[in-house]
Amino acid sequence: MNLGSLCRRIAMALFVAACAAGPVVAFAVDDPSEMLPDPKQEARAEAIGAQLRCLVCQNESIEDSSAGLARDLRKVVREHVASGESNRQVIDWMVARYGNFIRLSPPVTAATLLLWGMPVLALLIGLAAAFLVFRRRPQVAPLSDAERVRLDELTRGS
């Protein structure tokens, strides 16, 4: 078996695996009784859930996760939506309960700006420090004629 054939087989296996796993990931709501009977409310609940982070998976929304905690959070979201709360009220309730970490896209605040700005600030401080260090290097006077002669003697002797 040559390398090209092996690569094609691996690519085909990955494609088949992705196709098989895709529907499982796309529909994390595994229990139809979990869904709201009103399609508009269900769509709102899904939109809210897509903005909230699964606290177990941490890189998925609660709508995409199949973790038990995500299932519980989806149920809470649907209860709040069914009771007539607005999207903002549901998200605010979740943030009050779990903090801003529950949001997949946290709001821009002074703390988040500082967090995102620290690498740039550190780079600027480092560049300024390097500039000051190199600028203040002591200037070396050129060698006098006597020093050049002595240097030549020393280098020829070795």
Order of alpha helices (4+ residues) and beta strands (2+ residues): alpha-alpha-alpha-alpha-alpha-alpha
